[in-house]
Amino acid sequence: MMTKLKHNSGSHSGPTKHRSLILKIPNNFYFLSGIANMAAHRERNYFVREIELNDGSVLKVNQCYMGDVGCVVWDAAIVLAKYLETKLFHDPSSGVNLWAGRRVVELGAGTGVVGLMAAKLGAHVSVTDLEELQSLLKINIQDNQTLIHSGSITAKVLKWGEDVSDFLPFPNYILMADCIYYEQSIAPLVETLKLLAGPETCIICCYEQRTEGINPKVERQFFELLQQSFSCEEIPLSKHDQEFSSPDIHILHIRKKTALVR
């Protein structure tokens, strides 16, 4: 305790104790300074969005003040995260929990909010994104670890279009929220889905439909390419979370076409 390090009198019991005191103060000082510096770094670089879950617990998701699209929580990610909690998947009153023990990969995870929800509900999750987003993912995993009991979550690098062997055997679910935005990423994303999805894998894709600029063209190209290998089922708005839903945010269940399953 700090009170034990104070010397209010002008005497001490000998040089050994005195040297011990001198050594302890700097160690403690640098430790506390390190904590203060970390806190200051977080305050300068991150701000937190809180998302209340159905059981009353709260996900605390750090976002970056500056950075690319993956550094903030987009509306589609919240809509998808809350969809995972709906009674279709998770109904504690009837003992239903389709996430318990399931293997899940989130693509383009960004802040990791969707994967965190799946892990909270009992899934074993790999949240994936580019190297530059790993620090943010790991911070959010660390800050929400106390909410995760039977599930698990790890952050890993995955560049679309490249090797997916680290994520095999095929996951039960692939989650993706607002991953349709860069024209040059369409073909690599679909290729990753083809490599990663097995015959029983359900891909749950949530995206916000945008009408400005190049967005309609990008969405059209994505679905034209996707539907060569996959079938898509749009989930009615009535089956989304009642509070966290919007007519321009769509949720799809996507499965590999039977004839194309490898």
HULIN-V391628 format. One record per pair of residues at least 24 apart in sequence whose C-alpha atoms are under 7 Angstrom apart, sorted by the first residue. I is the first residue (numbers start at 1). GAP is how many residues later the second one is. Records with the same first field share a line. If there is no record, write none. Layout:
I=GAP ; GAP
This chain:
59=85
60=84
61=50 ; 52 ; 79
62=78
63=48
70=40 ; 41
71=39 ; 40
72=39
73=38
76=101 ; 102 ; 130 ; 131 ; 132 ; 173
77=36 ; 37 ; 100
79=165 ; 166
80=34 ; 97 ; 126
81=32 ; 33 ; 36
82=159 ; 162
83=157 ; 158
84=34
86=155
99=24
101=50
102=70
103=68 ; 69 ; 70
104=67 ; 68 ; 69 ; 70
105=66 ; 68 ; 69 ; 70
106=68 ; 69 ; 70
107=68 ; 69
108=68 ; 71
110=27
111=25 ; 26 ; 29
112=25
119=29 ; 32 ; 33 ; 34
120=27 ; 28 ; 31
121=30
122=28 ; 29
123=28 ; 29
124=27 ; 28 ; 29
125=27 ; 28 ; 29
126=27 ; 28 ; 29 ; 30
127=27 ; 28 ; 29
128=27 ; 28 ; 29 ; 30
129=27 ; 28 ; 29 ; 30
130=27 ; 28 ; 29
131=26
160=28 ; 29 ; 32
161=27 ; 28 ; 30 ; 31
164=31 ; 32
170=26 ; 27 ; 28 ; 31
171=30
172=28 ; 29 ; 30
173=28 ; 29 ; 30
174=28 ; 29 ; 30
175=28 ; 29 ; 30
176=28 ; 29 ; 30
177=28 ; 29 ; 30
178=28 ; 29 ; 30
180=39
181=34 ; 37
183=35
186=36
190=36
197=59
198=63
199=57 ; 62
201=54
202=51 ; 52 ; 53
203=50 ; 51 ; 52
204=47 ; 48 ; 49 ; 50
205=46 ; 47 ; 48
206=43 ; 44 ; 45 ; 46
207=42 ; 43 ; 44
208=40 ; 41 ; 42
209=39 ; 40
229=27 ; 28 ; 31
230=24 ; 25 ; 26 ; 27
231=24 ; 25 ; 26
